Amino acid sequence: MNEALLDIAEVAARTGLAPSALRFYEKKGLITSTGRNGLRRTYRPEVMERLGLITCARSAGFTIAEIGRFLESGLEQTELRARMAEKLPRLDEQIGRLTRMRESLRHAATCTHEPLGECPDFRRAVRNIYAPEPIP
């Protein structure tokens, strides 16, 4: 195999994506394989950047169809930027929720209260995970 190419197992291991997800993205035209090495698909190293973009867009709430249009440059740049801006509030909510979740786990890891489920600080932290504003 050409050393510059990555097989599907390598790409899956590096990205954390299942091989079935890679095949799905290929079927949808989001990525392209260079061929096969035996039974395994092979990809150019540039696929890693493209998969990073796809993963970022999926995490931000873009659909596969939207990502496909973006990758094909099927959207005008002003429309693309507007669609990206629309995703920001949802992403900010997710970041806030994950930050609150991290803080509740950080507290749980060091809390000496027995049992942990009755610790008022831990309970408040858990209640705050889905609260838009911290609950005292």
Backbone as ProteinMPNN parsed JSONL, in Angstrom:
{"seq_chain_A": "MNEALLDIAEVAARTGLAPSALRFYEKKGLITSTGRNGLRRTYRPEVMERLGLITCARSAGFTIAEIGRFLESGLEQTELRARMAEKLPRLDEQIGRLTRMRESLRHAATCTHEPLGECPDFRRAVRNIYAPEPIP", "coords_chain_A": {"N_chain_A": [[0.852, -1.189, 0.0], [0.469, 2.252, -0.7], [2.341, 4.441, 1.228], [1.461, 6.995, 1.784], [-1.237, 6.884, 1.816], [-4.157, 6.303, 3.812], [-5.731, 3.629, 5.454], [-9.152, 2.558, 5.931], [-9.459, 1.674, 8.563], [-7.383, 2.985, 9.919], [-8.146, 5.67, 9.584], [-10.572, 5.626, 10.945], [-9.654, 5.004, 13.546], [-8.055, 7.247, 14.132], [-9.9, 9.352, 14.039], [-11.996, 8.61, 15.642], [-14.374, 7.936, 14.605], [-16.781, 5.574, 13.491], [-16.132, 2.926, 11.148], [-18.418, 2.465, 9.617], [-19.633, 4.965, 9.644], [-17.825, 6.408, 8.137], [-18.111, 5.12, 5.667], [-20.767, 5.826, 5.205], [-20.57, 8.65, 5.012], [-19.054, 8.725, 2.725], [-20.821, 7.574, 0.883], [-22.725, 9.578, 0.831], [-21.333, 11.509, -0.438], [-19.621, 13.213, 0.896], [-17.012, 12.628, 1.574], [-14.222, 11.116, -0.178], [-12.949, 8.052, -1.244], [-9.748, 6.732, -2.213], [-9.547, 4.376, -3.395], [-9.0, 0.887, -3.023], [-7.301, -1.222, -0.708], [-6.828, -4.328, -0.832], [-9.612, -5.487, 0.738], [-10.169, -3.195, 2.052], [-11.09, 0.23, 2.178], [-9.224, 3.066, 1.031], [-7.801, 6.242, 1.867], [-6.767, 9.593, 1.151], [-4.465, 11.547, 3.119], [-5.572, 14.107, 3.482], [-8.222, 13.723, 3.996], [-8.614, 13.729, 6.682], [-8.724, 16.398, 7.559], [-11.064, 17.192, 6.268], [-12.913, 15.486, 7.483], [-12.715, 16.483, 10.059], [-13.903, 18.981, 9.693], [-16.489, 18.141, 8.939], [-17.291, 16.791, 11.275], [-17.216, 18.896, 13.113], [-19.196, 20.566, 12.001], [-21.437, 18.858, 12.161], [-21.636, 18.582, 14.934], [-22.297, 21.16, 15.56], [-24.848, 21.252, 14.704], [-25.543, 21.17, 12.007], [-27.103, 19.668, 9.183], [-26.582, 16.637, 7.277], [-27.158, 17.115, 4.59], [-26.929, 19.93, 4.496], [-24.228, 20.194, 5.075], [-23.145, 18.902, 2.894], [-23.906, 20.669, 0.816], [-22.467, 22.897, 1.623], [-19.814, 21.934, 1.414], [-19.699, 21.537, -1.299], [-19.702, 24.067, -2.129], [-22.159, 25.127, -2.642], [-23.655, 27.05, -1.479], [-24.174, 30.516, -1.237], [-21.676, 32.74, -0.034], [-22.513, 34.679, 1.837], [-24.942, 33.621, 2.643], [-24.082, 31.196, 3.71], [-22.501, 32.096, 5.861], [-24.498, 33.32, 7.37], [-26.078, 31.075, 8.043], [-24.245, 29.74, 9.623], [-23.982, 31.56, 11.723], [-26.527, 31.348, 12.812], [-26.361, 28.969, 14.182], [-24.85, 29.455, 16.406], [-26.096, 30.267, 18.991], [-27.231, 27.81, 19.904], [-24.956, 26.241, 20.092], [-23.549, 27.665, 22.044], [-25.259, 27.163, 24.196], [-24.893, 24.392, 24.47], [-22.174, 24.316, 25.159], [-22.241, 25.668, 27.607], [-23.846, 23.881, 29.09], [-22.217, 21.574, 29.051], [-20.005, 22.57, 30.416], [-21.121, 23.05, 32.938], [-21.753, 20.422, 33.572], [-19.211, 19.297, 33.702], [-18.25, 20.675, 35.941], [-19.935, 19.658, 37.942], [-19.125, 16.992, 37.991], [-16.456, 17.343, 38.665], [-16.726, 18.328, 41.253], [-17.951, 16.095, 42.429], [-15.9, 14.232, 42.294], [-14.133, 15.023, 44.274], [-15.569, 15.419, 46.555], [-16.382, 14.888, 49.975], [-18.648, 14.25, 51.228], [-21.018, 12.023, 52.598], [-23.842, 10.119, 51.976], [-22.817, 10.763, 48.593], [-24.911, 11.569, 46.911], [-26.55, 13.047, 48.577], [-25.255, 15.37, 49.094], [-25.451, 18.809, 49.356], [-24.153, 20.699, 47.715], [-23.344, 19.16, 45.494], [-25.851, 18.289, 44.583], [-27.005, 20.736, 43.85], [-25.249, 21.448, 41.803], [-25.827, 19.436, 39.941], [-28.536, 19.998, 39.43], [-28.178, 22.383, 38.1], [-27.158, 21.704, 35.635], [-28.94, 21.576, 33.412], [-30.073, 24.038, 33.582], [-30.64, 27.289, 32.337], [-29.689, 29.532, 33.645], [-27.679, 29.772, 36.564], [-28.912, 28.035, 39.426], [-29.464, 28.969, 42.685]], "CA_chain_A": [[0.0, 0.0, 0.0], [1.171, 3.531, -0.724], [2.415, 4.913, 2.609], [0.764, 8.267, 1.951], [-2.662, 6.622, 1.964], [-4.631, 5.756, 5.084], [-6.869, 2.739, 5.233], [-10.353, 2.948, 6.676], [-9.244, 1.417, 9.994], [-6.535, 4.074, 10.438], [-8.959, 6.887, 9.644], [-11.525, 5.423, 12.041], [-8.933, 5.091, 14.821], [-7.599, 8.628, 14.354], [-11.022, 10.285, 14.196], [-12.993, 8.122, 16.588], [-15.592, 7.632, 13.852], [-16.918, 4.175, 13.098], [-15.997, 2.712, 9.707], [-19.731, 2.61, 8.968], [-19.857, 6.405, 9.452], [-16.984, 6.811, 7.008], [-18.773, 4.628, 4.453], [-21.969, 6.652, 5.032], [-20.135, 9.955, 4.496], [-18.627, 8.513, 1.342], [-22.048, 7.362, 0.099], [-23.388, 10.88, 0.706], [-20.476, 12.388, -1.225], [-18.887, 14.157, 1.736], [-15.605, 12.261, 1.452], [-13.965, 10.236, -1.31], [-11.824, 7.137, -1.065], [-8.87, 6.679, -3.381], [-9.605, 3.014, -3.917], [-8.968, -0.155, -1.997], [-6.134, -2.051, -0.449], [-7.551, -5.548, -0.492], [-11.021, -5.176, 0.945], [-10.294, -1.941, 2.819], [-11.015, 1.517, 1.476], [-8.078, 3.904, 1.382], [-8.063, 7.678, 1.788], [-5.618, 10.502, 1.229], [-4.396, 12.169, 4.446], [-6.42, 15.305, 3.534], [-9.56, 13.366, 4.461], [-8.682, 14.027, 8.116], [-9.208, 17.773, 7.707], [-12.455, 17.218, 5.834], [-13.697, 14.844, 8.539], [-12.771, 17.441, 11.161], [-14.924, 19.962, 9.328], [-17.791, 17.47, 8.998], [-17.596, 16.548, 12.689], [-17.51, 20.206, 13.702], [-20.496, 21.012, 11.495], [-22.481, 17.987, 12.742], [-21.755, 18.941, 16.352], [-22.945, 22.47, 15.629], [-26.253, 21.099, 14.342], [-25.798, 21.155, 10.571], [-27.516, 18.38, 8.647], [-25.699, 16.076, 6.248], [-27.446, 17.838, 3.342], [-26.333, 21.263, 4.603], [-22.776, 20.038, 4.994], [-22.862, 18.591, 1.501], [-23.992, 21.915, 0.034], [-21.334, 23.734, 2.025], [-18.589, 21.382, 0.845], [-19.762, 21.724, -2.749], [-19.796, 25.514, -2.323], [-23.48, 25.375, -3.206], [-24.284, 28.168, -0.787], [-23.49, 31.809, -1.337], [-20.901, 32.957, 1.18], [-23.304, 35.407, 2.832], [-25.92, 32.669, 3.179], [-23.328, 30.254, 4.531], [-22.155, 32.769, 7.121], [-25.749, 33.505, 8.123], [-26.44, 29.763, 8.599], [-23.303, 29.475, 10.714], [-24.346, 32.436, 12.837], [-27.752, 30.799, 13.42], [-26.003, 27.82, 15.021], [-24.081, 29.879, 17.576], [-26.782, 30.175, 20.284], [-27.345, 26.401, 20.309], [-23.63, 25.798, 20.476], [-23.269, 28.299, 23.338], [-26.022, 26.399, 25.198], [-24.207, 23.108, 24.671], [-20.929, 24.572, 25.883], [-22.624, 25.967, 28.977], [-24.306, 22.644, 29.725], [-21.055, 20.714, 29.257], [-19.193, 23.19, 31.465], [-21.789, 22.765, 34.216], [-21.611, 18.99, 33.812], [-17.828, 19.092, 34.133], [-18.121, 21.172, 37.309], [-20.599, 18.725, 38.863], [-18.252, 15.821, 38.102], [-15.257, 17.761, 39.407], [-17.11, 18.362, 42.66], [-18.198, 14.719, 42.875], [-14.623, 13.517, 42.419], [-13.395, 15.426, 45.475], [-16.504, 15.61, 47.671], [-16.256, 13.91, 51.06], [-19.981, 14.053, 51.807], [-21.531, 10.648, 52.506], [-23.571, 9.699, 50.601], [-22.617, 11.858, 47.65], [-26.213, 12.009, 46.394], [-27.186, 13.959, 49.522], [-24.432, 16.574, 49.237], [-26.201, 19.938, 48.793], [-23.396, 21.317, 46.615], [-23.438, 18.277, 44.337], [-27.237, 18.327, 44.085], [-27.177, 22.025, 43.175], [-24.491, 21.366, 40.553], [-26.586, 18.578, 39.021], [-29.726, 20.767, 39.008], [-27.756, 23.463, 37.217], [-26.699, 21.217, 34.328], [-29.888, 21.96, 32.357], [-30.63, 25.374, 33.843], [-29.974, 28.342, 31.548], [-29.037, 30.402, 34.616], [-27.416, 28.992, 37.788], [-29.912, 28.023, 40.485], [-28.73, 29.02, 43.959]], "C_chain_A": [[0.889, 1.241, 0.0], [1.157, 4.101, 0.688], [1.671, 6.216, 2.836], [-0.728, 8.054, 2.173], [-2.962, 6.02, 3.33], [-5.754, 4.782, 4.787], [-7.991, 3.114, 6.188], [-10.175, 2.732, 8.179], [-8.391, 2.511, 10.629], [-7.343, 5.358, 10.594], [-9.95, 6.785, 10.798], [-10.834, 5.587, 13.393], [-8.526, 6.528, 15.132], [-8.749, 9.59, 14.647], [-12.011, 9.878, 15.278], [-14.328, 7.827, 15.92], [-15.612, 6.151, 13.493], [-16.696, 4.045, 11.593], [-17.33, 2.853, 8.963], [-20.066, 4.083, 8.741], [-19.042, 6.907, 8.267], [-17.604, 6.35, 5.692], [-20.027, 5.444, 4.156], [-21.598, 8.017, 4.454], [-19.676, 9.836, 3.038], [-19.851, 8.338, 0.428], [-22.775, 8.682, -0.15], [-22.538, 11.897, -0.056], [-19.684, 13.399, -0.413], [-17.387, 13.888, 1.73], [-15.468, 11.301, 0.274], [-12.788, 9.329, -0.976], [-11.004, 7.135, -2.352], [-8.905, 5.31, -4.034], [-9.603, 2.04, -2.763], [-7.59, -0.778, -1.904], [-6.707, -3.371, 0.054], [-9.02, -5.206, -0.388], [-11.24, -3.838, 1.645], [-10.195, -0.718, 1.925], [-9.763, 2.25, 1.932], [-8.426, 5.364, 1.107], [-6.744, 8.436, 1.772], [-5.624, 11.148, 2.622], [-5.293, 13.406, 4.586], [-7.827, 15.0, 4.033], [-9.723, 13.705, 5.946], [-9.212, 15.44, 8.355], [-10.686, 17.866, 7.34], [-13.356, 16.585, 6.889], [-13.778, 15.732, 9.779], [-13.837, 18.496, 10.923], [-16.316, 19.363, 9.424], [-18.209, 17.267, 10.45], [-17.959, 17.844, 13.395], [-18.903, 20.675, 13.285], [-21.628, 20.173, 12.07], [-22.712, 18.356, 14.202], [-22.447, 20.277, 16.537], [-24.402, 22.412, 15.18], [-26.557, 21.146, 12.857], [-26.201, 19.755, 10.137], [-26.496, 17.899, 7.618], [-25.909, 16.82, 4.928], [-26.823, 19.232, 3.361], [-24.819, 21.189, 4.459], [-22.375, 19.742, 3.555], [-22.89, 19.828, 0.626], [-22.832, 22.842, 0.357], [-20.048, 23.242, 1.37], [-18.539, 21.528, -0.668], [-19.755, 23.2, -3.113], [-21.115, 25.879, -2.992], [-24.221, 26.513, -2.527], [-23.483, 29.431, -1.061], [-22.797, 32.059, -0.001], [-21.694, 33.713, 2.244], [-24.35, 34.49, 3.453], [-25.239, 31.668, 4.102], [-22.989, 30.875, 5.881], [-23.397, 32.985, 7.991], [-26.178, 32.195, 8.775], [-25.514, 29.41, 9.763], [-23.658, 30.301, 11.94], [-25.592, 31.937, 13.554], [-27.444, 29.674, 14.392], [-25.325, 28.234, 16.323], [-24.842, 29.803, 18.903], [-26.913, 28.732, 20.798], [-26.005, 25.872, 20.79], [-23.219, 26.401, 21.825], [-24.011, 27.576, 24.46], [-25.338, 25.079, 25.505], [-22.926, 23.287, 25.477], [-21.222, 24.865, 27.352], [-23.037, 24.717, 29.735], [-23.122, 21.715, 30.003], [-20.136, 21.266, 30.347], [-19.808, 22.905, 32.832], [-21.682, 21.283, 34.573], [-20.205, 18.683, 34.316], [-17.654, 19.533, 35.589], [-18.8, 20.24, 38.309], [-19.752, 17.472, 39.056], [-16.981, 16.15, 38.873], [-15.566, 17.791, 40.904], [-17.272, 16.941, 43.196], [-16.893, 13.968, 43.114], [-13.886, 13.847, 43.706], [-14.273, 15.571, 46.719], [-16.342, 14.5, 48.706], [-17.596, 13.627, 51.719], [-20.429, 12.617, 51.583], [-23.021, 10.647, 52.818], [-23.516, 10.918, 49.672], [-23.944, 12.427, 47.151], [-26.952, 12.956, 47.319], [-26.382, 15.234, 49.749], [-25.18, 17.744, 48.6], [-25.468, 20.623, 47.63], [-23.464, 20.472, 45.35], [-24.839, 18.317, 43.733], [-27.509, 19.626, 43.333], [-26.458, 22.002, 41.821], [-25.244, 20.531, 39.517], [-27.843, 19.298, 38.531], [-29.368, 21.824, 37.979], [-27.346, 22.998, 35.825], [-27.631, 21.688, 33.207], [-30.522, 23.323, 32.581], [-29.892, 26.416, 33.01], [-29.213, 29.33, 32.43], [-28.809, 29.591, 35.888], [-28.513, 29.163, 38.826], [-29.152, 28.036, 41.811], [-29.07, 27.84, 44.864]], "O_chain_A": [[1.942, 1.258, 0.637], [0.092, 4.235, 1.291], [1.286, 6.516, 3.967], [-1.413, 8.95, 2.667], [-2.136, 5.325, 3.921], [-6.629, 5.066, 3.969], [-7.799, 3.887, 7.127], [-10.681, 3.517, 8.982], [-8.652, 2.919, 11.761], [-7.238, 6.048, 11.608], [-10.144, 7.746, 11.541], [-11.372, 6.239, 14.288], [-8.641, 6.974, 16.274], [-8.587, 10.537, 15.417], [-12.775, 10.708, 15.772], [-15.304, 7.502, 16.596], [-14.569, 5.555, 13.223], [-17.036, 4.957, 10.84], [-17.364, 3.305, 7.819], [-20.715, 4.42, 7.751], [-19.513, 7.734, 7.486], [-17.622, 7.098, 4.715], [-20.324, 5.725, 2.996], [-22.237, 8.488, 3.513], [-19.891, 10.74, 2.231], [-19.897, 8.894, -0.67], [-23.367, 8.882, -1.211], [-22.978, 13.022, -0.291], [-19.131, 14.345, -0.974], [-16.586, 14.812, 1.865], [-16.454, 10.747, -0.212], [-11.756, 9.789, -0.486], [-11.494, 7.484, -3.425], [-8.346, 5.118, -5.114], [-10.122, 2.316, -1.682], [-6.834, -0.847, -2.874], [-7.03, -3.505, 1.234], [-9.607, -4.686, -1.337], [-12.38, -3.403, 1.81], [-9.342, -0.635, 1.041], [-9.302, 2.084, 3.061], [-9.235, 5.674, 0.234], [-5.738, 7.975, 2.312], [-6.683, 11.28, 3.235], [-5.729, 13.723, 5.693], [-8.55, 15.908, 4.446], [-10.838, 13.939, 6.413], [-10.042, 15.659, 9.238], [-11.463, 18.537, 8.019], [-14.444, 17.092, 7.16], [-14.794, 15.735, 10.474], [-14.581, 18.861, 11.833], [-17.232, 20.007, 9.936], [-19.353, 17.54, 10.813], [-18.901, 17.883, 14.186], [-19.691, 21.126, 14.117], [-22.674, 20.714, 12.432], [-23.855, 18.434, 14.653], [-23.108, 20.505, 17.551], [-25.115, 23.412, 15.265], [-27.727, 21.162, 12.476], [-25.694, 18.766, 10.668], [-25.655, 18.668, 7.153], [-24.943, 17.12, 4.225], [-26.253, 19.67, 2.362], [-24.208, 22.028, 3.796], [-21.381, 20.273, 3.059], [-22.008, 20.023, -0.211], [-22.28, 23.493, -0.53], [-19.279, 24.038, 0.832], [-17.46, 21.63, -1.251], [-19.799, 23.544, -4.294], [-21.186, 26.808, -3.796], [-25.307, 26.894, -2.964], [-22.253, 29.401, -1.109], [-23.286, 31.631, 1.045], [-21.562, 33.419, 3.432], [-24.615, 34.571, 4.653], [-25.771, 31.334, 5.161], [-23.172, 30.245, 6.922], [-23.337, 32.844, 9.213], [-26.598, 32.192, 9.932], [-25.953, 28.848, 10.766], [-23.638, 29.798, 13.064], [-25.708, 32.083, 14.771], [-28.202, 29.453, 15.337], [-25.239, 27.431, 17.251], [-24.276, 29.31, 19.878], [-26.726, 28.474, 21.986], [-25.933, 25.141, 21.778], [-22.611, 25.72, 22.651], [-23.467, 27.394, 25.549], [-25.218, 24.692, 26.667], [-22.633, 22.496, 26.373], [-20.528, 24.365, 28.238], [-22.633, 24.512, 30.88], [-23.038, 21.131, 31.084], [-19.556, 20.499, 31.116], [-19.098, 22.559, 33.776], [-21.537, 20.934, 35.745], [-20.031, 17.898, 35.249], [-16.995, 18.853, 36.374], [-18.29, 20.05, 39.413], [-19.668, 16.947, 40.166], [-16.487, 15.328, 39.644], [-14.766, 17.335, 41.721], [-16.791, 16.623, 44.283], [-16.799, 13.158, 44.036], [-13.093, 13.037, 44.186], [-13.765, 15.819, 47.812], [-16.186, 13.328, 48.361], [-17.669, 12.848, 52.669], [-20.24, 12.063, 50.501], [-23.412, 11.151, 53.871], [-24.103, 11.962, 49.956], [-24.078, 13.64, 46.988], [-27.899, 13.613, 46.887], [-26.8, 16.093, 50.526], [-25.513, 17.681, 47.416], [-26.1, 21.072, 46.674], [-23.624, 21.008, 44.253], [-24.992, 18.373, 42.513], [-28.17, 19.617, 42.295], [-26.993, 22.476, 40.819], [-25.287, 20.893, 38.342], [-28.18, 19.218, 37.35], [-30.163, 22.126, 37.089], [-27.2, 23.823, 34.922], [-27.162, 22.15, 32.166], [-31.421, 23.716, 31.837], [-28.661, 26.429, 32.977], [-28.208, 29.9, 32.005], [-29.669, 28.793, 36.259], [-28.985, 30.271, 39.079], [-28.283, 27.193, 42.029], [-28.538, 27.736, 45.969]]}, "name": "protein", "num_of_chains": 1, "seq": "MNEALLDIAEVAARTGLAPSALRFYEKKGLITSTGRNGLRRTYRPEVMERLGLITCARSAGFTIAEIGRFLESGLEQTELRARMAEKLPRLDEQIGRLTRMRESLRHAATCTHEPLGECPDFRRAVRNIYAPEPIP"}
